[in-house]
Amino acid sequence: ELPVEPLEDISDFLNLIISIWEKELQTKVEKPELYTPLLRSLLKVFSKEDIIKSFKNRIDFVNASPWHQAPENRATATSIDFMLRNEDNVPKWLNTSFTRKEETPLRSIKNN
Protein backbone atom coordinates (compact mmCIF):
# COMPACT_ATOMS: atom_id res chain seq x y z
CA GLU A 1 0.00 0.00 0.00
CA LEU A 2 1.33 3.40 -0.98
CA PRO A 3 1.43 6.30 1.50
CA VAL A 4 -1.66 8.53 1.34
CA GLU A 5 -1.06 12.06 0.16
CA PRO A 6 -2.44 15.18 1.85
CA LEU A 7 -5.93 16.14 0.73
CA GLU A 8 -4.77 19.30 -1.09
CA ASP A 9 -2.35 17.23 -3.21
CA ILE A 10 -5.16 14.81 -4.07
CA SER A 11 -7.37 17.74 -5.10
CA ASP A 12 -4.63 19.08 -7.36
CA PHE A 13 -4.14 15.65 -8.91
CA LEU A 14 -7.88 15.21 -9.38
CA ASN A 15 -8.02 18.58 -11.15
CA LEU A 16 -5.22 17.43 -13.46
CA ILE A 17 -7.00 14.18 -14.32
CA ILE A 18 -10.30 15.97 -14.87
CA SER A 19 -8.70 18.57 -17.14
CA ILE A 20 -7.15 15.83 -19.28
CA TRP A 21 -10.46 13.90 -19.36
CA GLU A 22 -12.53 16.96 -20.29
CA LYS A 23 -10.14 18.18 -22.97
CA GLU A 24 -9.53 14.83 -24.66
CA LEU A 25 -13.14 13.62 -24.53
CA GLN A 26 -14.73 17.03 -25.09
CA THR A 27 -16.94 16.66 -22.04
CA LYS A 28 -17.60 18.31 -18.68
CA VAL A 29 -17.20 16.60 -15.30
CA GLU A 30 -19.91 17.75 -12.90
CA LYS A 31 -19.24 18.04 -9.15
CA PRO A 32 -15.58 16.96 -9.29
CA GLU A 33 -15.22 17.27 -5.50
CA LEU A 34 -17.31 14.11 -5.14
CA TYR A 35 -14.47 12.12 -6.71
CA THR A 36 -11.80 13.06 -4.14
CA PRO A 37 -12.46 10.05 -1.85
CA LEU A 38 -12.46 7.69 -4.82
CA LEU A 39 -9.14 9.03 -6.09
CA ARG A 40 -7.69 8.93 -2.58
CA SER A 41 -8.56 5.24 -2.46
CA LEU A 42 -6.91 4.59 -5.85
CA LEU A 43 -3.77 6.41 -4.71
CA LYS A 44 -3.37 3.90 -1.90
CA VAL A 45 -2.78 1.22 -4.52
CA PHE A 46 -1.55 2.93 -7.70
CA SER A 47 1.00 5.61 -8.49
CA LYS A 48 -0.06 8.91 -10.05
CA GLU A 49 1.79 7.93 -13.22
CA ASP A 50 -0.11 4.65 -13.48
CA ILE A 51 -3.44 6.38 -12.91
CA ILE A 52 -2.72 8.99 -15.58
CA LYS A 53 -1.57 6.35 -18.06
CA SER A 54 -4.68 4.23 -17.47
CA PHE A 55 -6.93 7.27 -17.96
CA LYS A 56 -5.13 8.22 -21.17
CA ASN A 57 -5.43 4.65 -22.49
CA ARG A 58 -9.17 4.69 -21.73
CA ILE A 59 -9.47 8.05 -23.53
CA ASP A 60 -7.64 6.64 -26.56
CA PHE A 61 -9.99 3.65 -26.56
CA VAL A 62 -13.11 5.83 -26.43
CA ASN A 63 -11.76 8.06 -29.19
CA ALA A 64 -10.91 5.01 -31.35
CA SER A 65 -14.25 3.26 -30.93
CA PRO A 66 -17.08 4.00 -33.36
CA TRP A 67 -19.59 2.64 -30.82
CA HIS A 68 -18.35 5.03 -28.11
CA GLN A 69 -18.51 7.92 -30.59
CA ALA A 70 -22.20 7.41 -31.36
CA PRO A 71 -24.21 10.25 -29.78
CA GLU A 72 -26.48 7.83 -27.90
CA ASN A 73 -23.44 6.21 -26.23
CA ARG A 74 -21.30 9.26 -25.51
CA ALA A 75 -22.74 10.04 -22.08
CA THR A 76 -21.72 6.60 -20.82
CA ALA A 77 -18.42 6.60 -22.72
CA THR A 78 -17.31 9.95 -21.32
CA SER A 79 -18.27 9.31 -17.69
CA ILE A 80 -15.20 9.66 -15.46
CA ASP A 81 -17.18 7.77 -12.84
CA PHE A 82 -16.44 4.56 -14.75
CA MET A 83 -12.71 4.93 -14.13
CA LEU A 84 -12.85 6.14 -10.53
CA ARG A 85 -15.48 3.88 -8.97
CA ASN A 86 -13.82 0.54 -9.64
CA GLU A 87 -10.14 0.04 -8.86
CA ASP A 88 -10.06 -2.87 -11.33
CA ASN A 89 -10.28 -0.34 -14.16
CA VAL A 90 -6.83 1.16 -13.48
CA PRO A 91 -4.82 -2.04 -14.17
CA LYS A 92 -7.18 -2.99 -16.99
CA TRP A 93 -6.61 0.28 -18.86
CA LEU A 94 -3.00 0.60 -17.75
CA ASN A 95 -2.20 -2.54 -19.72
CA THR A 96 -4.39 -1.76 -22.73
CA SER A 97 -3.70 0.72 -25.50
CA PHE A 98 -5.51 1.70 -28.68
CA THR A 99 -4.99 3.89 -31.68
CA ARG A 100 -7.69 5.49 -33.77
CA LYS A 101 -8.12 4.34 -37.33
CA GLU A 102 -8.04 7.26 -39.72
CA GLU A 103 -11.46 6.43 -41.16
CA THR A 104 -13.17 6.57 -37.74
CA PRO A 105 -14.77 10.01 -37.47
CA LEU A 106 -14.67 11.67 -34.08
CA ARG A 107 -17.97 13.12 -32.95
CA SER A 108 -17.90 15.98 -30.52
CA ILE A 109 -20.55 16.30 -27.83
CA LYS A 110 -20.97 18.59 -24.90
CA ASN A 111 -22.40 17.28 -21.61
CA ASN A 112 -24.08 20.31 -20.09
Number of C-alpha atoms within 10 A of each C-alpha: 7 10 8 14 12 9 12 10 12 18 19 12 17 19 15 12 18 20 15 16 22 18 10 15 23 14 21 19 15 13 7 14 11 10 17 19 15 17 22 21 14 21 20 13 16 17 12 15 10 17 23 18 19 22 23 20 21 24 21 18 19 22 24 20 18 17 13 19 22 16 13 10 12 20 15 12 21 26 18 20 14 12 19 21 15 11 17 11 16 22 14 13 21 18 11 13 15 16 12 15 11 8 8 12 14 17 14 12 16 11 13 7
